[in-house]
Each structure stands twice: as C-alpha cells, then as structure tokens.
Amino acid sequence: MTAAAPVTGGFSSTGRGLAGLIALVAWVGLVVQFEASSARVGSAATAIWVMLRYFTVLTNLLLAVVLTGVAFGRARLGAPTLVAGVTLAILLVGVIYGLLLRNLVELSGGAKLADLLLHHVTPILAPLFWLAYAPKGRLRRRDPLIWAIFPLAYFVYALVRGAIEGVYAYPFMDVIHIGWERTGVNAVAIAAGFIATGYGLLWLDTRLARTVSAP
C-alpha cells in the first residue's frame, strides 16, 4: 500500500504545484502585457488603466490570485465554488477570443507573447487543472447564477466606461458602431452561453464526484 499524497484544502500536493504553475503563467502574461502597454502609451499608470478595460486582464488577474492561493494552501481562495467560477470565466475568455476576436489586431513582441499566455495557455490549463485536481461534489445548484455575476458586472462596467471614454473594449459591445440593439443581443447570447456552460460544469462536477466515490 502506498501513502496518499498530502492534501491541503482539498488539493493534493501535485494539484497545488500545478496551480502554482498556472498562476505563474498568468502572472507572467500580465507582466509582459503591462510592459508592452507601458511602452506603447509611455506611462505605467496609463498602461494599468488601459489594461483594466479588458475582461481578459481582469479574469487572468483573478485566476492568478485564486490559484496562487491554492498553491499556498489558502482555504478561502481554494473554495470549490470560487475555483470553478474562475475556471468558467477563463474558459469564456478563450472561447470568445477564438470565436470573435482572433486576428483582429496584428501583434508582435511582448504583446504577442502576452496574447498567447492570456488568451490561449491559461484558458486551456485552468479547465484541465479543475478536471484533474479540483475536489468534486461540492458545488451547489445556484452556483452558475452566482458565477454569472462577474461577467455581468464586467459588461455593465465596460459599457459605462466606454460611454465615458468613447472607447469600448471589444467590438461586440461597441455601441458606437453596432448600436444598443446589437450590443444587447450579443450580451444575452454570451450570458446564456455562460450560464448554460456553468450548469454543464455543475453536472460534470456531480458526475465526477459519483465516479470517484463509486466502489
């Protein structure tokens, strides 16, 4: 009989190590994006303000904080509903980028590396981490609706900020060019997809929990 891997906050030592690796990828991507943005706009403060316009940046920042907490055994940051919600949000980043935003802007240098890390690597690694290492069977039926608060709050923030600045983060919410009706349709479609995927994640969590507990 072999000894079980030490577990902290529901995550094995291997899981915590992988969480730390994914967090590092997100932190590196954010730092590289900051350096690229600073070089473009000529000001660190302005670069941060511009970066905070984007759901990609905010979600990767949240992912980095949560998985850093998991890596260091912080129980609150490793709460199953929080880890699953962040996983769903970063998955949304990858899906929306792949469907609507890919190749819209020609990138090079640090911006291209940041694009790779924040739009491709973390949206792939985080769901794989959740599947393989996150504790299962602890999510609740209301969790998908709770998770939807984050993208909904972002959408409101982005629209208000865009109306004030005259610059919108993404083409599918650019009221100036596509109008309020099209923006609303896009918002409803994305929200519906997000919530449906959330319930799919909940179903998968329950199914995997049963599989693990089965004799």
C-alpha positions, 0 to 999 in steps of 0.5 A: 500500500502506498501513502496518499499524497498530502492534501491541503484544502482539498488539493493534493500536493501535485494539484497545488504545484500545478496551480502554482504553475498556472498562476505563474503563467498568468502572472507572467502574461500580465507582466509582459502585457503591462510592459508592452502597454507601458511602452506603447502609451509611455506611462505605467499608470496609463498602461494599468488603466488601459489594461483594466478595460479588458475582461481578459486582464481582469479574469487572468488577474483573478485566476492568478490570485485564486490559484496562487492561493491554492498553491499556498494552501489558502482555504478561502481562495481554494473554495470549490465554488470560487475555483470553478467560477474562475475556471468558467470565466477563463474558459469564456475568455478563450472561447470568445477570443477564438470565436470573435476576436482572433486576428483582429489586431496584428501583434508582435513582441511582448504583446504577442507573447502576452496574447498567447499566455492570456488568451490561449495557455491559461484558458486551456490549463485552468479547465484541465487543472479543475478536471484533474485536481479540483475536489468534486461534489461540492458545488451547489445548484445556484452556483452558475447564477452566482458565477454569472455575476462577474461577467455581468458586472464586467459588461455593465462596467465596460459599457459605462466606461466606454460611454465615458471614454468613447472607447469600448473594449471589444467590438461586440459591445461597441455601441458606437458602431453596432448600436444598443440593439446589437450590443444587447443581443450579443450580451444575452447570447454570451450570458446564456452561453455562460450560464448554460456552460456553468450548469454543464460544469455543475453536472460534470462536477456531480458526475465526477464526484459519483465516479470517484466515490463509486466502489 
